């Protein structure tokens, strides 16, 4: 079946989404025509479920995406309300998610809504699915996310007495959708050459326009050198990243305190190079070389207005600028394949790159704690020296 028109975004950004617990949804004019009978209730419950995760920007975005995709399918494809969904519907949905209509797939991330005359209106260029180059493919990680989020969603609806059973738990053979791996999948990260070009791009920007791009350079350094998640750089209701979160201990060693995934606070050891980067950034802002105890200046300041950045989208845009400049220069200088691979990179690759580079020469327990990994097994995924050696030892094997 073909769908000529892509659906509009159903849910706004974390900053703009109204509190559904305070304002009941009474009409759905901005969604779709011919929505099922209980669509209003579907939307109300979905909004409450997604809004419940506002304490973690990354989790909020993931849950919003999965629930939005599912509602699009329920209303437009299956033409059913959520309370009519059965086990076999879920299997049909997964098959749909593997190959959504071409008209539903964009080639880049764009804002969901745009402000026009004070109103938030759906962006006509927004698409539910995004594929940066090549055909769209639902990865195993994305499939796992789909099952996990929808299962939580259905359990929530059971507690709200909206549905009687969880159709996800009724699927006996999820194995046909989810493969088991003998070893962990490859970590997505930049190669040393790609990181060299990306870091150089940030430095060139800072030199050309220091007022605007010294901040860019600091962001790139922090994401790589301290393995920060993008959500750890922006201000949220849960955490306000400040200069005072860089703190020395009694031995004069510097640490950065942050609150990350799962609302867990952790200390990250700050290298001499990162401390130098901090001094440079502070100097560009007219501050003293190092922060004083309890200093409340925002870590990542707005270039216009007061306070710190509150939008992860803005950080993504800053990083993407560096990726694009680096890719263009790599292509110009003959590294076409590396340039093409860089086109698929995301902000999170910088965290992966920093961890992967450090785990080669730092004790894995130290990297584990700085990265905020729950166990060393997660950190072990970044150790691929053995993988290289494994292939080298196999290269000269003979068949005859």
N, C-alpha and C positions, 0 to 999 in steps of 0.2 A: 504494500500500500504506500502511496506517495502523499506527502503533505507539503503543499506548495508554500505555505506560510509558516514561519517560525513563531512559536508562542512568545509572549512577552514575559519579562521577569515578574515573578509573583511576589518576591520578598525583597525589601530594600536592604541597604547596608546596615551594619550594626549601629552606626551613629544616627541613622535616619529612621530606623524601624520604630514605629510607635509601640508602646507597651500594650500588648493584647489583653493583659489581665485588667487593665484600667479602661481600655476603650474597646468595646465589643464591635466586631465586624458586622456591618448591617447591609452592605451592598458590595458587589464585585464587578463594577463596570470596567475596571482596568484589566480584568483577567481575560476571560473568553466568553464568547456567546454560546448559548446552548449548553451551559454547564449542567451536570446532573442535579437531581433534586436536592441532595444534601451537601452540595458544594460549599455552601456558606458555613456549615458546621465543620466540613473537612478543613476549610481554610482557617477557621478560628482555632481548632485544635492544633493544626500544623504550626500556626504562628506562636501559640503558647509553648509548644514543644521546642521550637527553634530558639525562641527568646530565652528559654530557661538556660541556654548555654552561652549567654552573653558575657559571662565572666572570663571566657577564653576565646579570643578572636579567631584563632585557627579552628577550634572545634566548632564554633558558631558557623564559620564559612563552610566547613565540610558538611555539617548537618543541613544547613540551608540548601546547599547544592543538591544533596541526595534527595531531600524531601521535595524540592522543587521539580527535579527530574521526574520523580514518581507521580506527583500530582499532574504534571503535564501529560504523562502517559495515561493515567486513570481517566482523566476528563476528556482528552482529545482522541486518544487511540482506543482505549477499552470502553469509553463512554460510561464509566461506572463511578459511583461514590466510593470512598475508601472503605466504608462499612459493608460494601458488597464484594470486596476482594477476597478471592479464594486461593488455595495453594497453587492451582494450575495457572492462575493469573500471574502470580509471582514468577513462575517459570517463563511465561510468555514475556513478561516485562524484562527479565534478564536478557532474553534473546534480542529484544528490541534495543536494549541499552548497548549491546555489542555492536549494533549497526543502526544507529539512528538515521533519520532522513538527512540527506545532504543539505537541505535547506535549514536544518536545525544546528548545523556545525559551522562555527566561525574559525577564522585563521589567527585571531589574536584576542586578548582580553580587552574588553571595553566596559565603561561604566554601565551599570544596570539601568539607572535612571538619570535624567538630566533635569536641571532646574530651569524652568521657563516661567517668567512672570510670577515668581514666588511659588510655583507649583512643582512637585516632583512628578515628572512624566516618564513613562518607559522609553528607553533608548531603542530606536528602531534597528540599530546596528548590533544590538546585543543578541547573542545566541546561547542556548542552554549548554551546548557542548563546544569544546575548542580543540582544534588540532593544529599545532604549529608545524606545517609542512608535512606532506605525505598523507596517507589515509588515516582516518580515525580508528583507533583500536582501544578496546577496553582491557586495561592491564589486569593482572591477577590482584595487584594491590587495590585497584579501583573496584574490582568485583568483590573483594573481601570487605571493603568499606561500604559498598552497597548493602550487602547482607547484614553487616553489623549495625549500621544506622537504622535500616528499616526494622530490624528486630527490636531495637530499643524503642522506636517509634510505635510499633504495634503493642508493645508491653505498656507504654504510656497510655495508649487508647483503651486498653483493657482496664487499666486502673481508673480511667475516666468513664467506664461503662459504655463506651461508644462501639466497641466490638467485643465479641465473645471469645475469640481464639486468635493466636498469633500464627498467621499463615507461613511465616518463615520457619518456625519450629516444626511445622507439619511437612516440610520438604525433607524427605528421607535421604535423597541422594544429592546433597549439595556438592558432592565430590565431582559430579559431572561438570560443575561450573568452576570449582576451586581445585587447582592442582597442588599436590604436595611436592616439595622440593627436597632433594637429598642434601643440598647445601643452600645457603642463603643466596638470594639474587644479588646481582651486581649493584653496588652502590653508585648512584648517579652523581658524578662530580666532574670538576674541570681537570683537564690534564695540566701538568706543570707549565706547558707552553701556553695553553689557553689562559691560565691564571696570570701568567706573566703579562700577556697582552691586556687582560681586563684590568689589572692593577695599574699598568702604564696608562690606560685610557683614563682612569680616575685621576691620576697624577697630572695628566695633560689638561684635563678639564679644570682642576684646581688652580693650575698655573695661569690658564687663560681667563678664568673668571672666579677669582678667590672668594668674592663676597657670596656667590651662589654655590660654588662647588668644593670649597674646603669641607663643607658638610658632607658632600657626596663622597669625598675621599675617606673621611672618618667612618661613614656608614659602611663602606666596603671593607675597610680595615677591621672594624668591629665584628662584622658578620663572619669574616674569615678567621681572624686571630683569636676570637673568644667564642667561636661556634654559636653565635647567638641565633635564635629563631627570630623571624621578622616581627612576631608579636611582642618580643622582648625589647623592641626599640620604640614602640609607640605607647602613648598614654591611653589607659583604659580605666574602667571603674575599679579594676582589681589592682592596678599598679601604675605608678607614675615614675618612669625612669628619670633619675636626676643625676647631676654631676656628683653630688655627695655620695652616690652609690659606689664611686671609686674610693676605696678606703685603704690606708696603710695599717699594717699590724705593728706590734712592738719591735719587730726586727727590721722594720722599714720595707717589708714586702707589700706590694699593692695587690688588692683584690677588687673584683667587681661583684656587687650583690644584685641579683635579679630574681624575679618570680616567673617561672616558666610553666611548662606543660603540667597539667594536674594541679595547678596552683601551688607548686612546690618552690620554696625559696632555696637558692644555692649560691655559693661563693665560687667565682671563677678566678683562677690565678692570672694575673696580668703580666705579660712578658715585658722586657725592657723596650722592645720595638713598639709594642702597643702603648706603653706609657709615653714614648716619644710621639706617637701619633696623636695621643690625647693632648699633649702639650701644644702641638702644632695647631690642633683644632681650637683649643681654648684661646690661644694667642690670636687666631683669626677673628675671634669673637670679642677681643678686647678684655679677656679674663686673665687672671694670674695663671702661671704655668700649670699648677696643680690645684685641685679643688680643696677647699677647707672643709673640716668635719661638719656634716649636716647641710652642706651647700644645696640649696633647692633649685638652682638654675636647671631648666630642662636639659636632658641629655641631647636630644635631637630637636633643635629649635626650628620654629617656623621662620621662613625667610620674610614673610609678611605677617604682621600681627604678633601678638604675644603668646607665650606658652610653647608647649612641645607639639610635635606632629601626632595626630590622633588617627591617621589613616594608613593602614598597611598598603593600600593601593598606591599611595604616594611614594612609599619606600620602594615598592615593586617597580614603579616608573623610573625612579632614580637609578636602580640597579640595571634595569633593562637598557637605559641609555648607555651605560658602560659596556654592557654585552654587545650592543649594536655597533658601537664605535670599534670595539676590539675585533669583532667579526669582520667588519669592513676592511680594517687594516690587515688582518690575517689573509683575507682573500687577495688583497692588492699585492701582498708580499709572497704569494704563492702557496699559502697553507689553506688550500681550498677545502679539503676534507675536514680539517679542524674547524674552519669557519662554519661549515655546514652543521657540524655537531653542536657548536656553540649556540646555534639558533634554537635548539631544543632546551637550553638551560633555563632554570628558574632560580629564584632567590635562594631557595633551600639548598641548592647545589653548593653554595659558598660554605655553609655549615659543614656539609659532607666533605668538601675539599679540605677545610681546615683540620677536621678530625682525622681524615685519611693521611694527610701529610704529617701530622704530629705523632700518630700512633706508630709510625716507622721508627721514631727515635726517643719517644717518651714512654715510661711505664704505662701500660694500658689502664691500670687502676687510676692513675692521675688524669688521663684523658677522659676516662669514664666519669669521674666526679666533676670535672670542668664542663663536660657536655651535658651532665644531668641525666645520664643513662641509668635505668633502673637496675641493670646488671651488666657484668663484664661480657656476657654473651652478645649483647647488642653491640658493644664496642668491638668485639671480635670480628664483626661483619666488615669492619673497615680495614682489616689486616689482609692484604692481598699479596704480600711478599711471597707467601707459600704458594699462591696460585701461579705466580710468575715462575718460581723455581720448579713447580710441578710440571709446567709446560716445557721448560727448558730440559728437564730430565727425560721427557718423552720424545723430544724432537728427533733424537738420533736412533730411536727404536727401529729395528729391521723387521720386515715381514719375511724376506727370504735371505 
